[in-house]
Amino acid sequence: MIYKGIYHLFYQYNPEGPLWGNIAWGHSTSTDLVNWTIHPPALSPLDPYDIKGCWSGSATILQDGTPAILYTGGDSQKVQLQSLAVPKDPSDPYLVEWVKSPYNPIITPNEEKRITCFKFFTAWLLPDEEHL
């Protein structure tokens, strides 16, 4: 994602070591795509809806210019739930701190048709032809 001229790379990451488990979202930034600065994790599995990991998702810029992360978290029963996070300070071009929505999880599985694996995509809004 590019925000205010800064490249942002988000990735699955275990801050406790090179082994599987404790999946968080690492966050690094660059101004030139060669030199990178590592920041604290953007997302960590600390809440009931993602305590088993912050898994797949995407970072995007909303229509109003606000960055957002949509991601799959796993609860204590390993049910996959969709959640949202936004930057604590959108004026910070490095987006060092992220906060999870108080409404998380924003999407839960249908109990009748139990979904075991969410596929999460970001939709892109293209300009109207008249704006080209």
N, C-alpha and C positions, 0 to 999 in steps of 0.2 A: 504494500500500500504506500502511496506517496501522499504525505500530508504536510502542507506549508513548506514544500521543497525538500523535505526529509524523507528518505526511504525507510520504511519500517518492515522488518522481517519478523514474523511470529512463527513459532515452531513448537512441536511437542518436546518436552524436556523434563528430565528427572533431576531436580536440583540437589538431590542427595547422592548422586553418583551415576556411573555409566550402566547401571542395571535397570531392568524393567520395573516399573512401579512408581507411585507418587507422581503421576503424569500432570505436569503443569504446562503453561504456555510460556516459553522463553520469548524474549523480546530484544532485538538488536536494531540499531539505527545506523544509517550511513548518509553522507552527503555526496559520495562519489561512486558507490557500489564496489569500492576496493577496500577502504578502511571502515571497520565496523566498531561500534561501541555497544557493549553488552549492558543491558539494564536489568533491574530486578524482574522476576517473572511478572508478566501482565496478568495472568490468572493462576491461582493456586487452589488445590482441592481442599477447601476449608469449610464449606457450607454443606448442609444436609443434601442438597440437590446435586452436588458435584464431589462429595467426599471420596468417591472411588475413582476420581480423575476428571480432568478437564481435557476432553478428547477433541475430535475433529470439529471444524467450524471455519469461519471466514471473518476477515476484517474488511470493512467497507466504509465508504463515506455516504451518509444519508443525504437526502435532498436538501436539508437545511445546512449542510456543510459539517455536521457533527460526525466524527468517526464512531464506529460501533463494532463490537465483536459479538457474533452469534456463534454459540458453541454447544456441543453436547457434553453434558456432565453425567456421571453415574452416581446414583444414590446408594445407600447402604445395602439395598437389596439388588444392586446392579441393574436397576431400571434406568434406561437412558432418558434424559430430560433435556429439553432445549432451554438455554439461558442466554441472557444479554448482559454485556458490560459496556460502559462508556468511559471516556477519560475523566479523571477527577478534575483536571484543569485543561479544557480545550484550547486555551491560549498558549499552552506549552507545545511547541512544535515537535518535541521529542516524546510527548505522551508517556511520560515515565510512570505515572500512577493511573490505574484503572479501578473503577468501582462497579460492582455487580448490581444489577437492578433489584430494587426491593420487591419487585413482582416476580422474581425468578421462583420456580421455572416458568417460562412464558408459554411453553408447549409441553403437554404431558401426553403419554400414550393413551389411546382409547382402551379402556379395560376389557371391552368385548373382543376387540381384535388386537391382541397384545403385540406391539411392535418390539422386536428385539434389537433392531439396529436402525438408527436414523441415518439417512443420507442427507447432508446439509449442504445447500447451495446458496449462493448470493445472487440475487437478480440484479441485472443492470438496467438502468433507465437511460435510454438513448435520446439524444435531442430530436425534436420534431423536425421534419423536413424543412419547414419554413424558417427554422433557425440555422440551417446549414449555410 
